[in-house]
């Protein structure tokens, strides 16, 4: 197996960069100073190594609107696209003044009027004006969110790789599914299959759990599957920077009672309502309305969220809507939509699908079967 780290394909990175530059123009930004890994990869196409874990903001990438030139923090050029020359790479430094000195020397830094950052710390809020002496520092995250929320055709293709890995993980867990198996065994089967597919980073924390028959939003406490249990499976993969998700529920055992079949029927009704709500120009509140139309309680967790290089806008939940969050769907968005129904004494049915919003409506990208 090849171990060489390669940049994202040229068409993929070029399309994303054009969207980022267009949003810099729309938001009046002369310079982007980025620290968030997903944003850095979006504009550079360079998969960076050894960046796991939480860390404070630092100027790890700079893009100039006028020239389109990119400067990247990297100790070597492995995985760095050819258009970002070696002379545009700068090494990691513990002293922030060393980084500021690098930024000062960028052509156009002294004449920039508006510099956007996707995060900031007090230290760099004080130091960045030394690198950009004539500029106003502003929040660049709205520009980056606007760029990332709509996917290019090449991004849709890249997400397909992550989705196929996630679906293979789900299938592997279902192959181990039977009364008496432990939740951790199912999770292990899922993770092993995804690792065999080249993905060692799951996109979701939970993998498989027995749903509670006593409380709608809790899991059962035994950790072992018993006959008649409803088990939820959630597979998510982070492949080549992109995230895709799929979720399904399955009843344990061969004997399935009418109440369980009725619950799956309710899940199917909710699913079709949510798919119908995934149309261009529709407010995201229509996804919440899909629950109301089906007569189902709205979960306290988000029922939809954007997918891409990590998690992109929008995030749809009743709490956010109550707080005044308003958004609408656009062609090119990719969402993970979650249907969740519960019945006392039966358990819960979870269904999660990756959906591409097109001009013609919803294109469901997941292909994993459902229990019927």
VEXVO-211581 format. One record per residue (C-alpha): residue number from 1; y, x, z; residue in one letter. Coordinates in nm, 3 decimals. Last residue first. Layout:
N
<resi=NUM | py=Y | px=X | pz=Z | resn=a>
...
END
This chain:
372
<resi=372 | py=-0.370 | px=-3.886 | pz=0.671 | resn=x>
<resi=371 | py=-0.323 | px=-3.533 | pz=0.798 | resn=x>
<resi=370 | py=-0.056 | px=-3.352 | pz=0.600 | resn=x>
<resi=369 | py=-0.110 | px=-3.095 | pz=0.326 | resn=x>
<resi=368 | py=0.102 | px=-2.779 | pz=0.293 | resn=x>
<resi=367 | py=0.309 | px=-2.773 | pz=-0.028 | resn=x>
<resi=366 | py=0.654 | px=-2.698 | pz=0.107 | resn=x>
<resi=365 | py=0.935 | px=-2.675 | pz=-0.149 | resn=x>
<resi=364 | py=1.043 | px=-3.039 | pz=-0.135 | resn=x>
<resi=363 | py=1.309 | px=-3.086 | pz=-0.406 | resn=x>
<resi=362 | py=1.561 | px=-3.339 | pz=-0.275 | resn=x>
<resi=361 | py=1.820 | px=-3.498 | pz=-0.500 | resn=x>
<resi=360 | py=1.903 | px=-3.473 | pz=-0.871 | resn=x>
<resi=359 | py=2.185 | px=-3.222 | pz=-0.827 | resn=x>
<resi=358 | py=1.952 | px=-3.024 | pz=-0.604 | resn=x>
<resi=357 | py=1.899 | px=-3.001 | pz=-0.228 | resn=x>
<resi=356 | py=1.605 | px=-2.767 | pz=-0.162 | resn=x>
<resi=355 | py=1.377 | px=-2.881 | pz=0.120 | resn=x>
<resi=354 | py=1.161 | px=-2.679 | pz=0.359 | resn=x>
<resi=353 | py=0.949 | px=-2.926 | pz=0.551 | resn=x>
<resi=352 | py=0.881 | px=-2.998 | pz=0.916 | resn=x>
<resi=351 | py=0.653 | px=-3.274 | pz=1.044 | resn=x>
<resi=350 | py=0.581 | px=-3.323 | pz=1.412 | resn=x>
<resi=349 | py=0.363 | px=-3.608 | pz=1.539 | resn=x>
<resi=348 | py=0.375 | px=-3.666 | pz=1.913 | resn=x>
<resi=347 | py=0.135 | px=-3.783 | pz=2.182 | resn=x>
<resi=346 | py=-0.093 | px=-4.086 | pz=2.219 | resn=x>
<resi=345 | py=-0.058 | px=-4.231 | pz=2.569 | resn=x>
<resi=344 | py=0.309 | px=-4.295 | pz=2.514 | resn=x>
<resi=343 | py=0.403 | px=-4.277 | pz=2.148 | resn=x>
<resi=342 | py=0.607 | px=-4.004 | pz=1.980 | resn=x>
<resi=341 | py=0.779 | px=-3.937 | pz=1.647 | resn=x>
<resi=340 | py=0.935 | px=-3.616 | pz=1.520 | resn=x>
<resi=339 | py=1.060 | px=-3.548 | pz=1.167 | resn=x>
<resi=338 | py=1.214 | px=-3.208 | pz=1.110 | resn=x>
<resi=337 | py=1.410 | px=-3.097 | pz=0.806 | resn=x>
<resi=336 | py=1.431 | px=-2.725 | pz=0.724 | resn=x>
<resi=335 | py=1.715 | px=-2.711 | pz=0.478 | resn=x>
<resi=334 | py=1.804 | px=-2.529 | pz=0.157 | resn=x>
<resi=333 | py=2.148 | px=-2.587 | pz=0.008 | resn=x>
<resi=332 | py=2.187 | px=-2.539 | pz=-0.366 | resn=x>
<resi=331 | py=2.351 | px=-2.873 | pz=-0.440 | resn=x>
<resi=330 | py=2.575 | px=-2.961 | pz=-0.146 | resn=x>
<resi=329 | py=2.512 | px=-3.160 | pz=0.169 | resn=x>
<resi=328 | py=2.796 | px=-3.277 | pz=0.389 | resn=x>
<resi=327 | py=2.939 | px=-3.163 | pz=0.717 | resn=x>
<resi=326 | py=3.099 | px=-3.303 | pz=1.030 | resn=x>
<resi=325 | py=3.072 | px=-3.161 | pz=1.381 | resn=x>
<resi=324 | py=3.284 | px=-3.379 | pz=1.609 | resn=x>
<resi=323 | py=3.113 | px=-3.317 | pz=1.943 | resn=x>
<resi=322 | py=2.909 | px=-3.637 | pz=1.902 | resn=x>
<resi=321 | py=2.778 | px=-3.499 | pz=1.572 | resn=x>
<resi=320 | py=2.686 | px=-3.174 | pz=1.746 | resn=x>
<resi=319 | py=2.495 | px=-3.360 | pz=2.018 | resn=x>
<resi=318 | py=2.312 | px=-3.582 | pz=1.767 | resn=x>
<resi=317 | py=2.187 | px=-3.278 | pz=1.580 | resn=x>
<resi=316 | py=2.227 | px=-3.129 | pz=1.234 | resn=x>
<resi=315 | py=2.283 | px=-2.756 | pz=1.181 | resn=x>
<resi=314 | py=2.444 | px=-2.683 | pz=0.845 | resn=x>
<resi=313 | py=2.477 | px=-2.398 | pz=0.794 | resn=x>
<resi=312 | py=2.256 | px=-2.088 | pz=0.764 | resn=x>
<resi=311 | py=1.964 | px=-1.961 | pz=0.969 | resn=x>
<resi=310 | py=1.821 | px=-1.622 | pz=0.879 | resn=x>
<resi=309 | py=1.896 | px=-1.492 | pz=0.532 | resn=x>
<resi=308 | py=1.841 | px=-1.845 | pz=0.405 | resn=x>
<resi=307 | py=1.767 | px=-2.169 | pz=0.583 | resn=x>
<resi=306 | py=1.994 | px=-2.452 | pz=0.692 | resn=x>
<resi=305 | py=1.909 | px=-2.670 | pz=0.986 | resn=x>
<resi=304 | py=1.767 | px=-3.016 | pz=1.036 | resn=x>
<resi=303 | py=1.655 | px=-3.238 | pz=1.324 | resn=x>
<resi=302 | py=1.832 | px=-3.026 | pz=1.585 | resn=x>
<resi=301 | py=1.693 | px=-3.073 | pz=1.939 | resn=x>
<resi=300 | py=1.759 | px=-3.377 | pz=2.159 | resn=x>
<resi=299 | py=1.528 | px=-3.585 | pz=1.936 | resn=x>
<resi=298 | py=1.664 | px=-3.906 | pz=1.778 | resn=x>
<resi=297 | py=1.464 | px=-4.209 | pz=1.890 | resn=x>
<resi=296 | py=1.280 | px=-4.378 | pz=1.600 | resn=x>
<resi=295 | py=1.359 | px=-4.719 | pz=1.451 | resn=x>
<resi=294 | py=1.301 | px=-4.593 | pz=1.096 | resn=x>
<resi=293 | py=1.660 | px=-4.672 | pz=1.000 | resn=x>
<resi=292 | py=1.781 | px=-4.495 | pz=1.316 | resn=x>
<resi=291 | py=1.583 | px=-4.184 | pz=1.234 | resn=x>
<resi=290 | py=1.716 | px=-4.179 | pz=0.878 | resn=x>
<resi=289 | py=2.065 | px=-4.227 | pz=1.021 | resn=x>
<resi=288 | py=2.036 | px=-3.886 | pz=1.181 | resn=x>
<resi=287 | py=1.976 | px=-3.745 | pz=0.833 | resn=x>
<resi=286 | py=2.267 | px=-3.957 | pz=0.708 | resn=x>
<resi=285 | py=2.488 | px=-3.769 | pz=0.958 | resn=x>
<resi=284 | py=2.458 | px=-3.473 | pz=0.720 | resn=x>
<resi=283 | py=2.704 | px=-3.654 | pz=0.497 | resn=x>
<resi=282 | py=2.574 | px=-3.711 | pz=0.143 | resn=x>
<resi=281 | py=2.747 | px=-3.525 | pz=-0.140 | resn=x>
<resi=280 | py=2.423 | px=-3.396 | pz=-0.286 | resn=x>
<resi=279 | py=2.112 | px=-3.583 | pz=-0.170 | resn=x>
<resi=278 | py=1.883 | px=-3.512 | pz=0.123 | resn=x>
<resi=277 | py=1.903 | px=-3.861 | pz=0.280 | resn=x>
<resi=276 | py=1.611 | px=-3.985 | pz=0.067 | resn=x>
<resi=275 | py=1.400 | px=-3.700 | pz=0.206 | resn=x>
<resi=274 | py=1.488 | px=-3.809 | pz=0.559 | resn=x>
<resi=273 | py=1.386 | px=-4.171 | pz=0.495 | resn=x>
<resi=272 | py=1.062 | px=-4.058 | pz=0.332 | resn=x>
<resi=271 | py=0.978 | px=-3.846 | pz=0.637 | resn=x>
<resi=270 | py=1.059 | px=-4.127 | pz=0.880 | resn=x>
<resi=269 | py=0.816 | px=-4.361 | pz=0.704 | resn=x>
<resi=268 | py=0.545 | px=-4.094 | pz=0.703 | resn=x>
<resi=267 | py=0.595 | px=-4.027 | pz=1.074 | resn=x>
<resi=266 | py=0.560 | px=-4.398 | pz=1.149 | resn=x>
<resi=265 | py=0.230 | px=-4.399 | pz=0.960 | resn=x>
<resi=264 | py=0.118 | px=-4.097 | pz=1.160 | resn=x>
<resi=263 | py=0.188 | px=-4.296 | pz=1.476 | resn=x>
<resi=262 | py=-0.014 | px=-4.592 | pz=1.345 | resn=x>
<resi=261 | py=-0.310 | px=-4.365 | pz=1.278 | resn=x>
<resi=260 | py=-0.289 | px=-4.237 | pz=1.634 | resn=x>
<resi=259 | py=-0.281 | px=-4.590 | pz=1.774 | resn=x>
<resi=258 | py=-0.578 | px=-4.688 | pz=1.554 | resn=x>
<resi=257 | py=-0.805 | px=-4.424 | pz=1.714 | resn=x>
<resi=256 | py=-0.918 | px=-4.102 | pz=1.552 | resn=x>
<resi=255 | py=-1.278 | px=-3.996 | pz=1.616 | resn=x>
<resi=254 | py=-1.345 | px=-3.667 | pz=1.438 | resn=x>
<resi=253 | py=-1.185 | px=-3.439 | pz=1.691 | resn=x>
<resi=252 | py=-0.834 | px=-3.311 | pz=1.749 | resn=x>
<resi=251 | py=-0.546 | px=-3.483 | pz=1.571 | resn=x>
<resi=250 | py=-0.321 | px=-3.270 | pz=1.349 | resn=x>
<resi=249 | py=0.053 | px=-3.216 | pz=1.337 | resn=x>
<resi=248 | py=0.247 | px=-3.022 | pz=1.074 | resn=x>
<resi=247 | py=0.538 | px=-2.781 | pz=1.051 | resn=x>
<resi=246 | py=0.669 | px=-2.558 | pz=0.773 | resn=x>
<resi=245 | py=0.942 | px=-2.297 | pz=0.776 | resn=x>
<resi=244 | py=1.118 | px=-2.049 | pz=0.548 | resn=x>
<resi=243 | py=1.333 | px=-1.749 | pz=0.638 | resn=x>
<resi=242 | py=1.463 | px=-1.477 | pz=0.408 | resn=x>
<resi=241 | py=1.523 | px=-1.111 | pz=0.495 | resn=x>
<resi=240 | py=1.242 | px=-0.976 | pz=0.281 | resn=x>
<resi=239 | py=1.005 | px=-1.215 | pz=0.457 | resn=x>
<resi=238 | py=1.093 | px=-1.388 | pz=0.785 | resn=x>
<resi=237 | py=0.815 | px=-1.642 | pz=0.831 | resn=x>
<resi=236 | py=0.800 | px=-1.976 | pz=1.010 | resn=x>
<resi=235 | py=0.494 | px=-2.174 | pz=1.107 | resn=x>
<resi=234 | py=0.506 | px=-2.471 | pz=1.345 | resn=x>
<resi=233 | py=0.180 | px=-2.646 | pz=1.438 | resn=x>
<resi=232 | py=0.175 | px=-2.956 | pz=1.659 | resn=x>
<resi=231 | py=-0.148 | px=-3.071 | pz=1.823 | resn=x>
<resi=230 | py=-0.229 | px=-3.435 | pz=1.893 | resn=x>
<resi=229 | py=-0.507 | px=-3.455 | pz=2.148 | resn=x>
<resi=228 | py=-0.797 | px=-3.697 | pz=2.095 | resn=x>
<resi=227 | py=-1.066 | px=-3.445 | pz=2.185 | resn=x>
<resi=226 | py=-0.920 | px=-3.169 | pz=2.403 | resn=x>
<resi=225 | py=-0.720 | px=-2.866 | pz=2.293 | resn=x>
<resi=224 | py=-0.649 | px=-2.602 | pz=2.558 | resn=x>
<resi=223 | py=-0.311 | px=-2.493 | pz=2.693 | resn=x>
<resi=222 | py=-0.348 | px=-2.740 | pz=2.980 | resn=x>
<resi=221 | py=0.020 | px=-2.826 | pz=3.029 | resn=x>
<resi=220 | py=0.088 | px=-3.077 | pz=2.755 | resn=x>
<resi=219 | py=0.411 | px=-3.025 | pz=2.567 | resn=x>
<resi=218 | py=0.737 | px=-3.196 | pz=2.644 | resn=x>
<resi=217 | py=0.991 | px=-3.401 | pz=2.449 | resn=x>
<resi=216 | py=0.830 | px=-3.747 | pz=2.443 | resn=x>
<resi=215 | py=0.678 | px=-3.740 | pz=2.794 | resn=x>
<resi=214 | py=0.340 | px=-3.873 | pz=2.907 | resn=x>
<resi=213 | py=0.110 | px=-3.811 | pz=2.609 | resn=x>
<resi=212 | py=0.234 | px=-3.453 | pz=2.576 | resn=x>
<resi=211 | py=0.186 | px=-3.255 | pz=2.259 | resn=x>
<resi=210 | py=-0.072 | px=-2.977 | pz=2.248 | resn=x>
<resi=209 | py=0.091 | px=-2.663 | pz=2.114 | resn=x>
<resi=208 | py=0.082 | px=-2.432 | pz=1.815 | resn=x>
<resi=207 | py=0.322 | px=-2.167 | pz=1.681 | resn=x>
<resi=206 | py=0.632 | px=-2.156 | pz=1.900 | resn=x>
<resi=205 | py=0.893 | px=-1.881 | pz=1.873 | resn=x>
<resi=204 | py=0.994 | px=-1.937 | pz=1.512 | resn=x>
<resi=203 | py=1.083 | px=-1.695 | pz=1.234 | resn=x>
<resi=202 | py=0.773 | px=-1.483 | pz=1.276 | resn=x>
<resi=201 | py=0.820 | px=-1.109 | pz=1.211 | resn=x>
<resi=200 | py=0.506 | px=-0.920 | pz=1.105 | resn=x>
<resi=199 | py=0.513 | px=-1.035 | pz=0.743 | resn=x>
<resi=198 | py=0.298 | px=-0.852 | pz=0.488 | resn=x>
<resi=197 | py=0.058 | px=-1.135 | pz=0.407 | resn=x>
<resi=196 | py=-0.196 | px=-0.990 | pz=0.650 | resn=x>
<resi=195 | py=0.076 | px=-1.020 | pz=0.914 | resn=x>
<resi=194 | py=0.113 | px=-1.389 | pz=0.826 | resn=x>
<resi=193 | py=-0.262 | px=-1.440 | pz=0.863 | resn=x>
<resi=192 | py=-0.271 | px=-1.260 | pz=1.198 | resn=x>
<resi=191 | py=0.026 | px=-1.461 | pz=1.326 | resn=x>
<resi=190 | py=-0.140 | px=-1.794 | pz=1.245 | resn=x>
<resi=189 | py=-0.477 | px=-1.694 | pz=1.390 | resn=x>
<resi=188 | py=-0.305 | px=-1.571 | pz=1.706 | resn=x>
<resi=187 | py=-0.114 | px=-1.897 | pz=1.747 | resn=x>
<resi=186 | py=-0.438 | px=-2.094 | pz=1.718 | resn=x>
<resi=185 | py=-0.605 | px=-1.870 | pz=1.975 | resn=x>
<resi=184 | py=-0.300 | px=-1.901 | pz=2.203 | resn=x>
<resi=183 | py=-0.330 | px=-2.280 | pz=2.194 | resn=x>
<resi=182 | py=-0.689 | px=-2.252 | pz=2.319 | resn=x>
<resi=181 | py=-0.984 | px=-2.401 | pz=2.129 | resn=x>
<resi=180 | py=-1.197 | px=-2.661 | pz=2.306 | resn=x>
<resi=179 | py=-1.159 | px=-2.933 | pz=2.045 | resn=x>
<resi=178 | py=-1.118 | px=-2.781 | pz=1.698 | resn=x>
<resi=177 | py=-0.856 | px=-2.590 | pz=1.500 | resn=x>
<resi=176 | py=-0.955 | px=-2.246 | pz=1.373 | resn=x>
<resi=175 | py=-0.906 | px=-2.336 | pz=1.005 | resn=x>
<resi=174 | py=-0.584 | px=-2.515 | pz=1.103 | resn=x>
<resi=173 | py=-0.444 | px=-2.186 | pz=1.231 | resn=x>
<resi=172 | py=-0.529 | px=-2.012 | pz=0.903 | resn=x>
<resi=171 | py=-0.369 | px=-2.290 | pz=0.701 | resn=x>
<resi=170 | py=-0.047 | px=-2.263 | pz=0.902 | resn=x>
<resi=169 | py=-0.034 | px=-1.887 | pz=0.848 | resn=x>
<resi=168 | py=-0.091 | px=-1.932 | pz=0.476 | resn=x>
<resi=167 | py=0.195 | px=-2.183 | pz=0.476 | resn=x>
<resi=166 | py=0.428 | px=-1.934 | pz=0.644 | resn=x>
<resi=165 | py=0.340 | px=-1.667 | pz=0.388 | resn=x>
<resi=164 | py=0.399 | px=-1.911 | pz=0.100 | resn=x>
<resi=163 | py=0.734 | px=-2.006 | pz=0.250 | resn=x>
<resi=162 | py=0.854 | px=-1.649 | pz=0.284 | resn=x>
<resi=161 | py=0.776 | px=-1.578 | pz=-0.081 | resn=x>
<resi=160 | py=0.942 | px=-1.903 | pz=-0.190 | resn=x>
<resi=159 | py=1.259 | px=-1.792 | pz=-0.013 | resn=x>
<resi=158 | py=1.301 | px=-1.517 | pz=-0.271 | resn=x>
<resi=157 | py=1.279 | px=-1.770 | pz=-0.554 | resn=x>
<resi=156 | py=1.545 | px=-1.990 | pz=-0.396 | resn=x>
<resi=155 | py=1.759 | px=-1.679 | pz=-0.354 | resn=x>
<resi=154 | py=1.727 | px=-1.602 | pz=-0.723 | resn=x>
<resi=153 | py=1.849 | px=-1.951 | pz=-0.811 | resn=x>
<resi=152 | py=2.156 | px=-1.892 | pz=-0.594 | resn=x>
<resi=151 | py=2.177 | px=-2.053 | pz=-0.254 | resn=x>
<resi=150 | py=2.466 | px=-2.256 | pz=-0.112 | resn=x>
<resi=149 | py=2.536 | px=-2.209 | pz=0.261 | resn=x>
<resi=148 | py=2.572 | px=-1.831 | pz=0.225 | resn=x>
<resi=147 | py=2.916 | px=-1.810 | pz=0.066 | resn=x>
<resi=146 | py=3.077 | px=-2.074 | pz=0.287 | resn=x>
<resi=145 | py=2.919 | px=-1.915 | pz=0.593 | resn=x>
<resi=144 | py=3.057 | px=-1.577 | pz=0.491 | resn=x>
<resi=143 | py=3.408 | px=-1.714 | pz=0.446 | resn=x>
<resi=142 | py=3.396 | px=-1.903 | pz=0.777 | resn=x>
<resi=141 | py=3.266 | px=-1.582 | pz=0.948 | resn=x>
<resi=140 | py=3.560 | px=-1.374 | pz=0.833 | resn=x>
<resi=139 | py=3.774 | px=-1.428 | pz=1.144 | resn=x>
<resi=138 | py=4.112 | px=-1.259 | pz=1.105 | resn=x>
<resi=137 | py=4.271 | px=-0.917 | pz=1.163 | resn=x>
<resi=136 | py=4.620 | px=-0.892 | pz=1.011 | resn=x>
<resi=135 | py=4.668 | px=-0.576 | pz=0.810 | resn=x>
<resi=134 | py=4.932 | px=-0.305 | pz=0.779 | resn=x>
<resi=133 | py=4.765 | px=-0.039 | pz=0.998 | resn=x>
<resi=132 | py=4.408 | px=-0.093 | pz=0.873 | resn=x>
<resi=131 | py=4.215 | px=0.192 | pz=1.037 | resn=x>
<resi=130 | py=4.440 | px=0.205 | pz=1.344 | resn=x>
<resi=129 | py=4.443 | px=-0.176 | pz=1.353 | resn=x>
<resi=128 | py=4.062 | px=-0.155 | pz=1.394 | resn=x>
<resi=127 | py=4.088 | px=0.017 | pz=1.733 | resn=x>
<resi=126 | py=4.206 | px=-0.255 | pz=1.973 | resn=x>
<resi=125 | py=3.991 | px=-0.534 | pz=1.833 | resn=x>
<resi=124 | py=3.720 | px=-0.269 | pz=1.805 | resn=x>
<resi=123 | py=3.711 | px=-0.215 | pz=2.179 | resn=x>
<resi=122 | py=3.760 | px=-0.581 | pz=2.269 | resn=x>
<resi=121 | py=3.455 | px=-0.671 | pz=2.058 | resn=x>
<resi=120 | py=3.456 | px=-0.844 | pz=1.722 | resn=x>
<resi=119 | py=3.246 | px=-1.063 | pz=1.498 | resn=x>
<resi=118 | py=3.229 | px=-1.149 | pz=1.126 | resn=x>
<resi=117 | py=3.540 | px=-0.941 | pz=1.058 | resn=x>
<resi=116 | py=3.818 | px=-1.021 | pz=0.811 | resn=x>
<resi=115 | py=4.099 | px=-0.789 | pz=0.711 | resn=x>
<resi=114 | py=4.420 | px=-0.935 | pz=0.571 | resn=x>
<resi=113 | py=4.707 | px=-0.719 | pz=0.438 | resn=x>
<resi=112 | py=4.525 | px=-0.412 | pz=0.305 | resn=x>
<resi=111 | py=4.758 | px=-0.124 | pz=0.209 | resn=x>
<resi=110 | py=4.628 | px=0.148 | pz=0.445 | resn=x>
<resi=109 | py=4.262 | px=0.063 | pz=0.386 | resn=x>
<resi=108 | py=4.301 | px=0.075 | pz=0.008 | resn=x>
<resi=107 | py=4.082 | px=0.380 | pz=-0.053 | resn=x>
<resi=106 | py=3.862 | px=0.422 | pz=0.252 | resn=x>
<resi=105 | py=3.975 | px=0.718 | pz=0.462 | resn=x>
<resi=104 | py=4.087 | px=0.513 | pz=0.761 | resn=x>
<resi=103 | py=3.745 | px=0.346 | pz=0.776 | resn=x>
<resi=102 | py=3.568 | px=0.680 | pz=0.834 | resn=x>
<resi=101 | py=3.816 | px=0.774 | pz=1.108 | resn=x>
<resi=100 | py=3.753 | px=0.439 | pz=1.274 | resn=x>
<resi=99 | py=3.381 | px=0.518 | pz=1.276 | resn=x>
<resi=98 | py=3.440 | px=0.851 | pz=1.451 | resn=x>
<resi=97 | py=3.677 | px=0.678 | pz=1.693 | resn=x>
<resi=96 | py=3.391 | px=0.453 | pz=1.798 | resn=x>
<resi=95 | py=3.203 | px=0.753 | pz=1.945 | resn=x>
<resi=94 | py=2.832 | px=0.678 | pz=1.938 | resn=x>
<resi=93 | py=2.815 | px=0.743 | pz=1.567 | resn=x>
<resi=92 | py=2.577 | px=0.619 | pz=1.299 | resn=x>
<resi=91 | py=2.623 | px=0.783 | pz=0.963 | resn=x>
<resi=90 | py=2.840 | px=0.698 | pz=0.667 | resn=x>
<resi=89 | py=2.739 | px=0.595 | pz=0.316 | resn=x>
<resi=88 | py=2.993 | px=0.552 | pz=0.036 | resn=x>
<resi=87 | py=2.955 | px=0.912 | pz=-0.090 | resn=x>
<resi=86 | py=2.587 | px=0.839 | pz=-0.134 | resn=x>
<resi=85 | py=2.673 | px=0.579 | pz=-0.391 | resn=x>
<resi=84 | py=2.646 | px=0.203 | pz=-0.341 | resn=x>
<resi=83 | py=2.572 | px=0.104 | pz=-0.702 | resn=x>
<resi=82 | py=2.229 | px=0.264 | pz=-0.670 | resn=x>
<resi=81 | py=2.115 | px=0.007 | pz=-0.415 | resn=x>
<resi=80 | py=2.027 | px=0.143 | pz=-0.067 | resn=x>
<resi=79 | py=1.658 | px=0.114 | pz=0.023 | resn=x>
<resi=78 | py=1.638 | px=0.479 | pz=0.128 | resn=x>
<resi=77 | py=1.988 | px=0.628 | pz=0.101 | resn=x>
<resi=76 | py=2.000 | px=0.802 | pz=0.438 | resn=x>
<resi=75 | py=2.164 | px=0.770 | pz=0.781 | resn=x>
<resi=74 | py=2.320 | px=0.438 | pz=0.688 | resn=x>
<resi=73 | py=2.647 | px=0.263 | pz=0.768 | resn=x>
<resi=72 | py=2.755 | px=0.112 | pz=0.439 | resn=x>
<resi=71 | py=3.069 | px=0.123 | pz=0.227 | resn=x>
<resi=70 | py=3.096 | px=-0.129 | pz=-0.055 | resn=x>
<resi=69 | py=3.329 | px=-0.126 | pz=-0.354 | resn=x>
<resi=68 | py=3.432 | px=-0.457 | pz=-0.508 | resn=x>
<resi=67 | py=3.751 | px=-0.288 | pz=-0.627 | resn=x>
<resi=66 | py=4.007 | px=-0.546 | pz=-0.517 | resn=x>
<resi=65 | py=3.793 | px=-0.726 | pz=-0.260 | resn=x>
<resi=64 | py=3.688 | px=-0.420 | pz=-0.062 | resn=x>
<resi=63 | py=3.358 | px=-0.444 | pz=0.124 | resn=x>
<resi=62 | py=3.289 | px=-0.267 | pz=0.457 | resn=x>
<resi=61 | py=2.958 | px=-0.241 | pz=0.639 | resn=x>
<resi=60 | py=2.849 | px=-0.131 | pz=0.986 | resn=x>
<resi=59 | py=3.184 | px=-0.181 | pz=1.158 | resn=x>
<resi=58 | py=3.033 | px=-0.238 | pz=1.506 | resn=x>
<resi=57 | py=2.963 | px=-0.552 | pz=1.703 | resn=x>
<resi=56 | py=2.748 | px=-0.520 | pz=2.012 | resn=x>
<resi=55 | py=2.370 | px=-0.486 | pz=2.003 | resn=x>
<resi=54 | py=2.074 | px=-0.714 | pz=2.053 | resn=x>
<resi=53 | py=1.740 | px=-0.599 | pz=1.925 | resn=x>
<resi=52 | py=1.591 | px=-0.485 | pz=1.597 | resn=x>
<resi=51 | py=1.798 | px=-0.251 | pz=1.375 | resn=x>
<resi=50 | py=1.542 | px=0.019 | pz=1.309 | resn=x>
<resi=49 | py=1.546 | px=-0.016 | pz=0.931 | resn=x>
<resi=48 | py=1.808 | px=-0.166 | pz=0.702 | resn=x>
<resi=47 | py=1.714 | px=-0.379 | pz=0.404 | resn=x>
<resi=46 | py=1.992 | px=-0.311 | pz=0.151 | resn=x>
<resi=45 | py=2.106 | px=-0.596 | pz=-0.073 | resn=x>
<resi=44 | py=2.465 | px=-0.501 | pz=0.009 | resn=x>
<resi=43 | py=2.658 | px=-0.829 | pz=0.039 | resn=x>
<resi=42 | py=2.387 | px=-1.052 | pz=0.188 | resn=x>
<resi=41 | py=2.221 | px=-0.764 | pz=0.372 | resn=x>
<resi=40 | py=2.537 | px=-0.702 | pz=0.570 | resn=x>
<resi=39 | py=2.583 | px=-1.072 | pz=0.639 | resn=x>
<resi=38 | py=2.227 | px=-1.101 | pz=0.773 | resn=x>
<resi=37 | py=2.275 | px=-0.791 | pz=0.990 | resn=x>
<resi=36 | py=2.596 | px=-0.900 | pz=1.158 | resn=x>
<resi=35 | py=2.849 | px=-0.618 | pz=1.179 | resn=x>
<resi=34 | py=3.075 | px=-0.674 | pz=0.881 | resn=x>
<resi=33 | py=3.423 | px=-0.556 | pz=0.794 | resn=x>
<resi=32 | py=3.541 | px=-0.749 | pz=0.489 | resn=x>
<resi=31 | py=3.864 | px=-0.639 | pz=0.323 | resn=x>
<resi=30 | py=4.140 | px=-0.807 | pz=0.122 | resn=x>
<resi=29 | py=4.070 | px=-1.154 | pz=0.260 | resn=x>
<resi=28 | py=4.270 | px=-1.447 | pz=0.126 | resn=x>
<resi=27 | py=4.016 | px=-1.713 | pz=0.219 | resn=x>
<resi=26 | py=3.948 | px=-1.822 | pz=-0.141 | resn=x>
<resi=25 | py=3.950 | px=-1.463 | pz=-0.267 | resn=x>
<resi=24 | py=3.711 | px=-1.347 | pz=0.005 | resn=x>
<resi=23 | py=3.504 | px=-1.654 | pz=-0.079 | resn=x>
<resi=22 | py=3.478 | px=-1.546 | pz=-0.442 | resn=x>
<resi=21 | py=3.386 | px=-1.194 | pz=-0.332 | resn=x>
<resi=20 | py=3.101 | px=-1.332 | pz=-0.118 | resn=x>
<resi=19 | py=2.973 | px=-1.550 | pz=-0.403 | resn=x>
<resi=18 | py=2.979 | px=-1.258 | pz=-0.644 | resn=x>
<resi=17 | py=2.795 | px=-1.045 | pz=-0.390 | resn=x>
<resi=16 | py=2.520 | px=-1.306 | pz=-0.360 | resn=x>
<resi=15 | py=2.466 | px=-1.318 | pz=-0.734 | resn=x>
<resi=14 | py=2.465 | px=-0.939 | pz=-0.763 | resn=x>
<resi=13 | py=2.216 | px=-0.900 | pz=-0.475 | resn=x>
<resi=12 | py=1.963 | px=-1.135 | pz=-0.628 | resn=x>
<resi=11 | py=2.009 | px=-1.017 | pz=-0.987 | resn=x>
<resi=10 | py=1.959 | px=-0.653 | pz=-0.881 | resn=x>
<resi=9 | py=1.641 | px=-0.712 | pz=-0.682 | resn=x>
<resi=8 | py=1.672 | px=-0.644 | pz=-0.306 | resn=x>
<resi=7 | py=1.668 | px=-0.276 | pz=-0.220 | resn=x>
<resi=6 | py=1.338 | px=-0.091 | pz=-0.186 | resn=x>
<resi=5 | py=1.178 | px=0.071 | pz=0.116 | resn=x>
<resi=4 | py=0.884 | px=0.284 | pz=0.005 | resn=x>
<resi=3 | py=0.564 | px=0.224 | pz=0.199 | resn=x>
<resi=2 | py=0.343 | px=0.134 | pz=-0.095 | resn=x>
<resi=1 | py=0.000 | px=0.000 | pz=0.000 | resn=x>
END
